[in-house]
C-alpha cells in the first residue's frame, strides 16, 4: 500500500484534539543527559532521541536529530511530509557520521530515535534503535515498535525470554541507530487514531527500570492529564532506580467536545 492509497476518516479527525507533554532527566547514575526530546506541536511531530558515545558525542548526536527535525514544516501532501521527515533524519545521519570521522576511526557516535507524525486520523512513526512507541487503548498497553537490539534478536530466536531481556548483560547493545553506519535504514509504520488513545514515546531509560505492567498502571492512573502522566512515569522510573537517562513524551487523542 502506498501513502496515496490510505483511507482517511476526515470526519473523525475534525473532532480530535492532541494533548501532549514531555520530560527528560539525567537519572541517578549518569552524570550527563545524552537524551533529547522534541515537541513540535504546531507541525504534529514529536521525537525522542537517545544519544551514545560519551564525552559530549551522545549529546551531539541526539541534539543533531532534534535540531534538524525542529526545522520540519508540514507539506500540502502527506507523501511530501513523510518524505521530508525521513530526509531530516537521514541528513542527521550524515552530519553525525562526519563528526565521527573527525574524531578518529575508533569514535562511535550515534543516537536511537523514535518519531511520530500525525496527519488527519493517522499516526506515522519512524524509528531506529531501542527507543519505543507505546499505545494505550481500552486499558491495554501495546508496543508499536520493535527494538533494533541484540537482546531483541535473542528473544526473536527463542534463546531468552522477553522478561529477561532487560537484565541481560548485553541489554544496551543496539544494532541500528542514527550515525552508526553510512547507510541508515529506518523502520516505518502507521496506525489509525481513535478517541482516548494515549501514546508514549520513550528512551530505554523508562522501561529498563519500569516494566510494562507498571507503565500501564501509571497510564491508567493518570490518563486524563498528560503532564501528570509524564511526571508520574518519570518519578516511578527514578524511584525504581533511575539507572539511565530517561525521556518521555505522552500524547492523548481527545474528542474536542469532551471534558476529559
C-alpha positions in Angstrom: 0.0 0.0 0.0 1.3 3.5 -0.9 0.6 6.6 1.1 -1.8 7.7 -1.6 -3.9 4.6 -1.1 -4.7 5.4 2.6 -8.3 5.8 3.6 -8.7 8.7 5.9 -11.8 9.4 8.0 -11.7 13.2 8.0 -14.9 13.5 10.0 -13.3 11.8 13.0 -10.2 13.9 12.5 -12.1 17.2 12.8 -13.3 16.1 16.3 -9.7 15.3 17.5 -7.5 17.4 19.8 -4.0 16.3 20.5 -2.7 16.9 24.1 1.0 16.4 24.7 3.6 16.7 27.4 7.3 15.8 27.6 10.1 15.3 30.2 13.7 14.3 30.2 16.0 13.5 33.1 19.6 12.5 33.6 18.7 9.8 36.2 20.5 8.9 39.4 23.6 7.1 37.8 24.7 9.1 34.7 26.4 12.4 35.0 25.2 13.8 31.7 21.9 13.6 29.9 22.5 12.4 26.3 18.8 12.2 25.5 16.9 14.9 23.6 13.2 15.4 23.0 11.2 17.5 20.6 7.6 18.5 20.9 6.8 20.2 17.6 3.1 20.5 18.3 2.3 23.0 15.6 3.6 20.6 13.0 2.1 17.5 14.6 5.6 16.0 15.2 7.2 14.5 18.3 10.5 12.8 18.8 12.8 11.1 21.4 16.5 10.6 20.7 18.9 8.7 23.0 22.5 9.6 22.2 25.5 7.3 22.8 29.2 7.9 22.6 30.2 9.8 25.7 32.4 12.8 26.0 29.7 15.1 24.6 29.3 12.8 21.5 26.0 11.4 22.6 24.7 14.9 23.3 25.8 16.0 19.8 24.1 13.0 18.1 20.7 13.3 19.8 20.7 17.1 19.6 21.6 17.0 15.9 18.4 14.9 15.3 16.1 17.2 17.3 17.6 20.3 15.8 17.2 19.0 12.3 13.6 17.8 12.9 12.8 21.1 14.6 13.1 22.7 11.1 10.3 20.4 9.7 7.2 22.1 8.2 4.2 20.1 7.1 3.6 20.0 3.4 0.4 20.1 1.5 0.6 16.4 0.6 1.0 13.6 3.1 3.6 11.9 1.0 5.8 15.0 0.8 5.6 15.5 4.6 6.6 11.9 5.3 9.5 12.0 2.8 10.7 15.3 4.4 10.6 13.8 7.9 12.7 10.8 6.6 15.1 13.2 4.8 15.7 15.2 8.0 16.7 12.0 9.9 18.9 10.8 7.1 20.6 14.2 6.9 21.2 13.9 10.7 22.9 10.6 10.0 25.3 12.3 7.5 26.1 15.1 10.0 26.8 12.6 12.8 29.0 10.4 10.5 31.0 13.4 9.5 31.5 14.4 13.2 32.7 10.8 14.0 35.2 10.9 11.1 36.8 14.0 12.6 37.2 12.3 16.0 39.1 9.3 14.5 38.4 5.8 13.3 37.6 4.4 16.7 35.0 7.0 17.5 31.4 5.8 17.9 28.7 8.4 17.9 25.1 7.7 17.4 21.6 8.0 18.6 18.5 5.9 18.7 15.3 7.7 17.5 11.6 7.3 17.6 9.5 9.9 16.0 5.8 10.3 15.2 3.8 12.5 12.8 0.0 12.8 13.0 -1.9 13.5 9.8 -5.7 13.6 10.0 -6.7 10.4 11.7 -3.4 8.6 11.2 -0.2 8.3 13.2 3.1 7.6 11.3 6.2 6.5 13.1 9.9 6.2 12.2 12.4 4.6 14.4 15.9 3.2 14.7 17.3 1.5 17.8 15.6 0.7 21.1 13.7 3.9 21.9 10.0 2.9 21.9 6.4 3.9 21.0 3.6 2.5 23.1 -0.2 2.8 22.6 -2.6 2.6 25.5 -6.1 1.7 24.2 -9.1 0.1 26.0 -6.9 -0.4 29.2 -4.3 -2.3 27.2 -0.7 -1.3 26.6 0.8 -2.3 23.3 4.3 -1.7 22.0 4.1 -0.4 18.4 7.9 -0.5 17.6 10.4 -3.4 17.6 13.7 -2.8 19.2 16.8 -3.0 17.0 18.9 -4.6 19.7 20.9 -7.7 20.4 18.6 -8.9 23.1 15.5 -8.4 21.0 17.2 -10.7 18.4 17.8 -13.3 21.1 14.1 -13.1 22.1 13.0 -13.5 18.5 15.2 -16.6 18.1 13.8 -18.0 21.3 17.2 -18.0 23.1 16.0 -15.9 26.0 12.6 -14.9 27.5 11.3 -11.4 26.9 11.1 -10.9 30.7 14.8 -11.5 30.9 15.9 -9.1 28.1 16.4 -6.0 30.3 18.6 -7.8 32.8 20.7 -9.4 30.1 24.4 -8.3 30.2 24.1 -7.1 26.5 20.8 -5.3 27.0 22.5 -2.0 26.0 23.7 -3.2 22.6 21.8 -1.7 19.7 22.1 -3.0 16.2 20.8 0.1 14.4 21.0 3.8 15.2 21.4 7.2 13.6 25.1 7.8 12.9 26.4 4.3 13.3 26.6 3.4 9.6 26.9 5.4 6.3 23.5 4.0 5.2 20.7 4.3 7.7 17.6 2.1 7.3 14.6 3.5 9.3 11.7 1.3 10.2 8.3 2.9 9.3 4.7 2.1 10.2 1.3 3.8 10.8 -1.8 3.2 12.8 -5.3 4.7 12.8 -6.2 7.0 15.7 -9.2 6.5 18.0 -10.5 8.9 20.6 -8.9 8.4 24.0 -5.8 6.7 22.6 -2.7 7.5 24.6 0.8 7.2 23.1 4.1 7.1 25.0 7.4 7.7 23.2 10.4 6.9 25.4 14.1 6.2 25.6 15.2 2.9 27.1 15.7 4.5 30.5 12.0 4.3 31.2 11.4 0.6 30.5 14.8 -0.5 31.9 13.6 0.5 35.4 9.8 0.2 34.9 8.3 -2.9 33.4 5.3 -2.6 31.0 2.8 -3.7 33.7 3.9 -0.7 35.8 3.9 1.6 32.8 0.3 0.6 32.1 -0.6 1.1 35.7 0.8 4.6 35.7 -1.1 5.5 32.5 -4.3 4.1 33.9 -4.0 6.3 37.0 -3.2 9.5 35.1 -4.9 9.1 31.7 -6.8 12.4 31.9 -3.7 14.7 32.3 -0.7 14.2 30.1 1.5 16.5 32.2 0.7 14.4 35.3 1.2 11.2 33.3 4.7 12.1 32.0 5.8 13.3 35.5 4.3 10.1 37.1 6.2 7.9 34.7 9.4 9.7 35.3 9.0 9.7 39.1 8.2 6.0 39.1 11.3 5.3 36.9 13.5 7.3 39.2 12.1 5.7 42.3 12.8 2.3 40.7 16.5 3.1 40.2 16.9 5.9 37.6 19.8 3.8 36.1 19.9 5.7 32.8 18.8 8.9 31.1 15.1 8.8 30.8 12.9 10.7 28.3 9.2 10.5 27.9 6.6 12.2 25.7 2.9 11.5 26.4 0.2 12.2 23.8 -3.5 11.9 24.1 -6.1 11.8 21.3 -9.1 13.6 22.7 -12.6 14.4 21.4 -12.8 18.2 21.1 -16.3 18.2 22.6 -15.1 16.1 25.6 -14.4 17.5 29.0 -12.0 14.6 29.8 
